[in-house]
Amino acid sequence: MTAAQACVKAGAHCITLQAEGDIHLHHTLSWLGQQTVPVIGGEMPVIRGISLCPATPLDVIYPHSERR
């Protein structure tokens, strides 16, 4: 089980992935986009994000952006 899967299983509503630390970033973001977590009155989609180290250029996240 990946860390992202463990977080969803534990009920996390918001998960941020570090771009430099996930070699399957696009796959993990896509998978998270299909996940929901229970909330009072139903379910909600998992909110997903990408974090960067200060020295990493923004170009790293453009391929993973929904607004390309």
GIPE-V944709 format. One record per backbone hydrogen bond with DSSP energy under -1.0 kcal/mol. NH is the residue of the N-H (numbers start at 0). CO is the residue of the C=O. E is the energy in kcal/mol with one decimal. If there is no record, write none. Layout:
{{NH,CO,E} {NH,CO,E}}
This chain:
{{5,1,-2.4} {6,2,-2.2} {7,3,-2.2} {8,4,-2.6} {9,5,-1.7} {10,7,-1.5} {11,6,-2.6} {14,46,-2.9} {16,48,-2.8} {18,50,-2.6} {20,17,-1.4} {24,21,-1.0} {27,23,-2.8} {28,24,-2.8} {29,25,-2.4} {30,26,-2.5} {31,27,-2.6} {32,28,-1.9} {33,30,-1.4} {34,31,-1.5} {36,43,-2.6} {38,41,-2.7} {41,38,-2.3} {43,36,-2.3} {45,34,-1.9} {46,12,-3.0} {48,14,-1.9} {50,16,-3.0} {55,52,-1.9} {59,56,-1.7} {60,57,-1.8} {63,60,-1.6} {64,61,-1.4}}
